[in-house]
Amino acid sequence: MGNVTRPVRELKGFRRVRLAPGETVTVSFRLGSDDLAFFGRDNTLIVEPGEFHLWVGGSSEAGLHGAFRSSRPWRREPRRDAVRPLLDPPR
């Protein structure tokens, strides 16, 4: 079971490609840790280990499907200096 409830699908690596009828083209993109990360219960950016599924196509009903596995958890502690101004009372 995951750290928090997540959407079944999320849009990542979007790129619009226009093709003429019968034309084919190879499109590639990278998904990095930041693309897979989400904020956990403690507001830390994390990637949980497990299997990730991806779909490629022209809509959310895309039929081209693949999967890959992340075996190690990843975590980024929040930057305190980025949040500090929000926590300090106005003067």
C-alpha atoms as an extended CHARMM CRD file, in Angstrom:
* protein
*
        91  EXT
         1         1  MET       CA              0.0000000000        0.0000000000        0.0000000000  PROA      1               0.0000000000
         2         2  GLY       CA              1.2550000000        3.4760000000       -0.8650000000  PROA      2               0.0000000000
         3         3  ASN       CA              2.0370000000        6.4240000000        1.3670000000  PROA      3               0.0000000000
         4         4  VAL       CA             -0.9570000000        8.4480000000        0.1050000000  PROA      4               0.0000000000
         5         5  THR       CA             -3.8240000000        7.8550000000       -2.3270000000  PROA      5               0.0000000000
         6         6  ARG       CA             -2.7650000000        8.7740000000       -5.8670000000  PROA      6               0.0000000000
         7         7  PRO       CA             -4.6360000000        9.2500000000       -9.1520000000  PROA      7               0.0000000000
         8         8  VAL       CA             -4.8050000000        6.2090000000      -11.4160000000  PROA      8               0.0000000000
         9         9  ARG       CA             -3.2140000000        8.1890000000      -14.2830000000  PROA      9               0.0000000000
        10        10  GLU       CA             -1.3030000000       11.4750000000      -14.4740000000  PROA      10              0.0000000000
        11        11  LEU       CA             -0.1570000000       13.3760000000      -17.5580000000  PROA      11              0.0000000000
        12        12  LYS       CA              3.6640000000       13.3720000000      -17.8260000000  PROA      12              0.0000000000
        13        13  GLY       CA              6.0190000000       14.0100000000      -20.7270000000  PROA      13              0.0000000000
        14        14  PHE       CA              3.3710000000       15.5190000000      -22.9930000000  PROA      14              0.0000000000
        15        15  ARG       CA              4.3860000000       16.4330000000      -26.5220000000  PROA      15              0.0000000000
        16        16  ARG       CA              2.0670000000       17.2850000000      -29.4260000000  PROA      16              0.0000000000
        17        17  VAL       CA              3.1110000000       15.6960000000      -32.7210000000  PROA      17              0.0000000000
        18        18  ARG       CA              1.2490000000       16.3990000000      -35.9480000000  PROA      18              0.0000000000
        19        19  LEU       CA              1.3890000000       13.6680000000      -38.5930000000  PROA      19              0.0000000000
        20        20  ALA       CA              0.1330000000       13.4490000000      -42.1400000000  PROA      20              0.0000000000
        21        21  PRO       CA             -1.9700000000       10.3700000000      -43.0080000000  PROA      21              0.0000000000
        22        22  GLY       CA              0.3560000000        7.3450000000      -43.1950000000  PROA      22              0.0000000000
        23        23  GLU       CA              3.3230000000        9.2430000000      -41.7550000000  PROA      23              0.0000000000
        24        24  THR       CA              5.3240000000        7.7860000000      -38.8500000000  PROA      24              0.0000000000
        25        25  VAL       CA              7.7880000000        9.4570000000      -36.5300000000  PROA      25              0.0000000000
        26        26  THR       CA              9.7720000000        8.3810000000      -33.4650000000  PROA      26              0.0000000000
        27        27  VAL       CA              9.1320000000       10.4820000000      -30.3740000000  PROA      27              0.0000000000
        28        28  SER       CA             11.1600000000       10.0830000000      -27.1980000000  PROA      28              0.0000000000
        29        29  PHE       CA             11.2050000000       11.7230000000      -23.8010000000  PROA      29              0.0000000000
        30        30  ARG       CA             12.6670000000       11.0030000000      -20.3740000000  PROA      30              0.0000000000
        31        31  LEU       CA             10.8270000000       10.5660000000      -17.1220000000  PROA      31              0.0000000000
        32        32  GLY       CA             13.0310000000       11.4820000000      -14.1900000000  PROA      32              0.0000000000
        33        33  SER       CA             12.5850000000       11.2250000000      -10.4350000000  PROA      33              0.0000000000
        34        34  ASP       CA             10.8330000000       14.5980000000      -10.3210000000  PROA      34              0.0000000000
        35        35  ASP       CA              8.2530000000       13.3330000000      -12.8310000000  PROA      35              0.0000000000
        36        36  LEU       CA              7.4520000000       10.3220000000      -10.6350000000  PROA      36              0.0000000000
        37        37  ALA       CA              7.5950000000       12.1360000000       -7.3030000000  PROA      37              0.0000000000
        38        38  PHE       CA              4.6870000000       13.2590000000       -5.1690000000  PROA      38              0.0000000000
        39        39  PHE       CA              4.2880000000       14.8780000000       -1.7730000000  PROA      39              0.0000000000
        40        40  GLY       CA              3.9700000000       12.3040000000        1.0110000000  PROA      40              0.0000000000
        41        41  ARG       CA              2.0760000000       12.6910000000        4.2690000000  PROA      41              0.0000000000
        42        42  ASP       CA              4.9610000000       14.6550000000        5.7870000000  PROA      42              0.0000000000
        43        43  ASN       CA              5.1610000000       17.0510000000        2.7610000000  PROA      43              0.0000000000
        44        44  THR       CA              8.4190000000       15.4740000000        1.6590000000  PROA      44              0.0000000000
        45        45  LEU       CA              8.8240000000       14.8850000000       -2.0670000000  PROA      45              0.0000000000
        46        46  ILE       CA              9.1390000000       11.0980000000       -2.5400000000  PROA      46              0.0000000000
        47        47  VAL       CA              9.1640000000        8.3210000000       -5.1070000000  PROA      47              0.0000000000
        48        48  GLU       CA              8.0270000000        4.9940000000       -3.7120000000  PROA      48              0.0000000000
        49        49  PRO       CA              9.5470000000        1.7860000000       -5.0690000000  PROA      49              0.0000000000
        50        50  GLY       CA              7.2880000000       -0.3410000000       -7.2410000000  PROA      50              0.0000000000
        51        51  GLU       CA              5.9960000000       -0.8310000000      -10.7430000000  PROA      51              0.0000000000
        52        52  PHE       CA              5.0520000000        2.1830000000      -12.8610000000  PROA      52              0.0000000000
        53        53  HSD       CA              2.7560000000        1.8380000000      -15.8720000000  PROA      53              0.0000000000
        54        54  LEU       CA              2.7640000000        4.2080000000      -18.8110000000  PROA      54              0.0000000000
        55        55  TRP       CA              0.4560000000        4.7520000000      -21.7630000000  PROA      55              0.0000000000
        56        56  VAL       CA              1.2090000000        6.4820000000      -25.0400000000  PROA      56              0.0000000000
        57        57  GLY       CA             -1.4480000000        7.8090000000      -27.3730000000  PROA      57              0.0000000000
        58        58  GLY       CA             -3.7350000000       10.5920000000      -28.4310000000  PROA      58              0.0000000000
        59        59  SER       CA             -6.0290000000       10.5280000000      -25.3870000000  PROA      59              0.0000000000
        60        60  SER       CA             -6.4240000000        9.1670000000      -21.8640000000  PROA      60              0.0000000000
        61        61  GLU       CA             -7.7600000000        5.9740000000      -23.4670000000  PROA      61              0.0000000000
        62        62  ALA       CA             -4.3930000000        5.2700000000      -25.1400000000  PROA      62              0.0000000000
        63        63  GLY       CA             -3.7710000000        1.6350000000      -25.9850000000  PROA      63              0.0000000000
        64        64  LEU       CA              0.0240000000        1.5570000000      -26.2410000000  PROA      64              0.0000000000
        65        65  HSD       CA              1.1800000000        0.4280000000      -22.7920000000  PROA      65              0.0000000000
        66        66  GLY       CA              4.4940000000       -0.2130000000      -21.0600000000  PROA      66              0.0000000000
        67        67  ALA       CA              5.8350000000       -0.6300000000      -17.5430000000  PROA      67              0.0000000000
        68        68  PHE       CA              9.0390000000       -0.2240000000      -15.5870000000  PROA      68              0.0000000000
        69        69  ARG       CA             10.1080000000       -0.8150000000      -11.9860000000  PROA      69              0.0000000000
        70        70  SER       CA             11.7560000000        1.4680000000       -9.4730000000  PROA      70              0.0000000000
        71        71  SER       CA             13.5160000000       -0.6150000000       -6.8410000000  PROA      71              0.0000000000
        72        72  ARG       CA             14.8000000000        2.0880000000       -4.4820000000  PROA      72              0.0000000000
        73        73  PRO       CA             12.8280000000        4.7710000000       -2.6610000000  PROA      73              0.0000000000
        74        74  TRP       CA             13.7720000000        8.3860000000       -3.3230000000  PROA      74              0.0000000000
        75        75  ARG       CA             13.1800000000       11.3160000000       -0.9870000000  PROA      75              0.0000000000
        76        76  ARG       CA             13.9150000000       15.0470000000       -1.0710000000  PROA      76              0.0000000000
        77        77  GLU       CA             13.6290000000       16.9820000000        2.1440000000  PROA      77              0.0000000000
        78        78  PRO       CA             11.7880000000       20.2910000000        1.8050000000  PROA      78              0.0000000000
        79        79  ARG       CA             13.9720000000       23.3860000000        1.5430000000  PROA      79              0.0000000000
        80        80  ARG       CA             13.4150000000       25.3500000000        4.7330000000  PROA      80              0.0000000000
        81        81  ASP       CA             14.5820000000       28.6210000000        3.1400000000  PROA      81              0.0000000000
        82        82  ALA       CA             11.8390000000       28.3290000000        0.4930000000  PROA      82              0.0000000000
        83        83  VAL       CA              9.1160000000       28.0080000000        3.1400000000  PROA      83              0.0000000000
        84        84  ARG       CA             10.5200000000       30.3390000000        5.7950000000  PROA      84              0.0000000000
        85        85  PRO       CA              8.9860000000       33.5780000000        4.4060000000  PROA      85              0.0000000000
        86        86  LEU       CA              5.5520000000       31.9550000000        4.5800000000  PROA      86              0.0000000000
        87        87  LEU       CA              6.0610000000       30.9870000000        8.2130000000  PROA      87              0.0000000000
        88        88  ASP       CA              7.4440000000       34.3120000000        9.4910000000  PROA      88              0.0000000000
        89        89  PRO       CA              4.8260000000       36.7640000000       10.7750000000  PROA      89              0.0000000000
        90        90  PRO       CA              4.5600000000       40.0750000000        8.8840000000  PROA      90              0.0000000000
        91        91  ARG       CA              6.5050000000       42.9800000000       10.4260000000  PROA      91              0.0000000000
